[in-house]
Amino acid sequence: MPTLHSPNQNHLLGALPTDEFERIAPHLVLVPMLLGDIIYEPGDQLQHAYFPTTSIVSLHYVTESGASAETAGVGNEGMVGIALFMGGNTTPSSAVVKTAGHAYRLERRLLKLEFERAGLMHRVLLRYTQALITQMTQTAACNRHHSVEQQLSRWLLTTLDRVPSHELTITQELVASMLGVRREGITEAAGKLQHSGYIRYRRGHIEVLDRSGLETRACECYAVVRKELARLLSDVQRRQEVPAAA
């Protein structure tokens, strides 16, 4: 059976009242997001906003030497391209698909037009931006002060929150790149988590067996970011489910 897609799968689109949603709905384009796809690179003039539904996009900073680290991840809770409505239009970071799936794309002019109406979309996007800043700030502190095992546990939990499965298709090399650590560090940390029975790892796949146990190994950063997003959007009601299209 074909997968059914709906803009309501994205929490920000799903929060818009009917009148605001109907203004942009005809312009939302469902696009496939393939693993490794580059949504934008440093300095690019952003042309579209992306609202992930089943994909996850990693926001990266890449140094002159070529080393990189993830500053934040964006899944069905958010949007890629906040510079479009914040007024910057470009960013020194890059955005790369780390979990394949789909997203809804919206042309920048239409996003800015709706944002400037100062309706609920205006409030929702600003609240989400604050949550994204919290995630970036917490990631910076986590990368500096917490162990690789704690970082990996946080990253796995955050990723699980955005996908329906308990199994992730990803290599240790990619995880190491996103966390900005050596691959050997990820191998050691994953081995400890597997020995404790929290995950099962085989080449290119990580399956979470005991989420509660994994939470005990994660640092406080996971809970801080999750609670802040929930707090900021706690007064936003989700719109009634819109008809899905194949």
CORUR-V737379 format. One record per pair of residues at least 12 apart in sequence whose ideal C-beta (glycine too) atoms are under 6 Angstrom apart, sorted by the first residue. I is the first residue (numbers start at 0). J is the second residue. D is the distance in whole Angstrom. If there is no record, write none. Layout:
BEGIN
i=I j=J d=D
i=I j=J d=D
END
This chain:
BEGIN
i=1 j=245 d=4
i=3 j=243 d=4
i=4 j=29 d=6
i=4 j=101 d=6
i=5 j=241 d=6
i=5 j=243 d=4
i=6 j=27 d=6
i=6 j=103 d=5
i=7 j=240 d=5
i=7 j=241 d=5
i=8 j=52 d=4
i=8 j=75 d=6
i=9 j=50 d=4
i=9 j=52 d=5
i=9 j=75 d=5
i=10 j=75 d=6
i=10 j=76 d=5
i=11 j=78 d=6
i=11 j=123 d=6
i=12 j=50 d=5
i=13 j=237 d=5
i=13 j=238 d=6
i=14 j=123 d=5
i=14 j=235 d=5
i=14 j=237 d=6
i=15 j=120 d=6
i=16 j=119 d=6
i=19 j=118 d=5
i=19 j=119 d=6
i=19 j=120 d=6
i=23 j=113 d=6
i=26 j=109 d=5
i=27 j=103 d=4
i=27 j=105 d=6
i=28 j=104 d=5
i=29 j=101 d=6
i=29 j=103 d=6
i=30 j=102 d=6
i=30 j=104 d=5
i=31 j=101 d=6
i=32 j=54 d=4
i=32 j=96 d=5
i=32 j=100 d=6
i=32 j=102 d=5
i=33 j=99 d=5
i=34 j=96 d=6
i=34 j=99 d=4
i=36 j=96 d=4
i=37 j=95 d=6
i=38 j=79 d=6
i=38 j=94 d=4
i=39 j=94 d=5
i=40 j=93 d=5
i=41 j=91 d=5
i=41 j=93 d=6
i=42 j=89 d=6
i=44 j=88 d=6
i=44 j=89 d=6
i=45 j=80 d=5
i=45 j=82 d=6
i=45 j=83 d=5
i=45 j=88 d=6
i=46 j=107 d=6
i=47 j=104 d=5
i=47 j=106 d=6
i=48 j=78 d=6
i=48 j=80 d=4
i=48 j=83 d=6
i=48 j=105 d=5
i=48 j=110 d=5
i=49 j=79 d=4
i=49 j=102 d=5
i=49 j=104 d=6
i=50 j=78 d=5
i=50 j=102 d=6
i=50 j=103 d=5
i=51 j=74 d=5
i=51 j=75 d=6
i=51 j=102 d=4
i=52 j=75 d=6
i=52 j=101 d=5
i=53 j=100 d=3
i=53 j=101 d=5
i=54 j=96 d=6
i=54 j=98 d=6
i=54 j=100 d=3
i=54 j=101 d=6
i=54 j=102 d=5
i=55 j=72 d=6
i=55 j=74 d=4
i=55 j=97 d=5
i=55 j=98 d=4
i=55 j=161 d=5
i=56 j=73 d=5
i=56 j=79 d=5
i=56 j=94 d=5
i=56 j=96 d=6
i=57 j=69 d=5
i=57 j=72 d=6
i=57 j=95 d=5
i=57 j=97 d=4
i=57 j=177 d=6
i=58 j=70 d=5
i=58 j=71 d=5
i=58 j=92 d=5
i=58 j=94 d=6
i=59 j=92 d=6
i=59 j=93 d=5
i=60 j=92 d=5
i=67 j=176 d=6
i=68 j=179 d=3
i=69 j=177 d=4
i=70 j=135 d=5
i=70 j=138 d=6
i=71 j=131 d=6
i=71 j=134 d=5
i=71 j=135 d=5
i=74 j=161 d=3
i=75 j=161 d=6
i=77 j=127 d=6
i=79 j=94 d=5
i=81 j=128 d=5
i=83 j=107 d=5
i=83 j=110 d=6
i=84 j=111 d=6
i=84 j=114 d=4
i=84 j=124 d=6
i=126 j=231 d=4
i=126 j=232 d=6
i=129 j=231 d=6
i=130 j=227 d=6
i=130 j=228 d=4
i=130 j=231 d=5
i=133 j=224 d=6
i=133 j=227 d=5
i=134 j=224 d=5
i=137 j=220 d=5
i=137 j=223 d=6
i=137 j=224 d=5
i=141 j=220 d=4
i=145 j=218 d=4
i=147 j=180 d=5
i=147 j=184 d=4
i=147 j=188 d=5
i=148 j=188 d=4
i=148 j=191 d=6
i=149 j=217 d=6
i=149 j=218 d=4
i=150 j=178 d=5
i=151 j=188 d=5
i=152 j=213 d=5
i=152 j=216 d=4
i=152 j=217 d=4
i=153 j=217 d=5
i=153 j=220 d=5
i=153 j=221 d=4
i=156 j=217 d=6
i=156 j=221 d=5
i=165 j=207 d=5
i=166 j=206 d=4
i=167 j=205 d=5
i=168 j=204 d=6
i=170 j=203 d=5
i=171 j=185 d=5
i=171 j=186 d=6
i=196 j=209 d=6
i=197 j=209 d=5
i=197 j=212 d=4
i=197 j=213 d=5
END
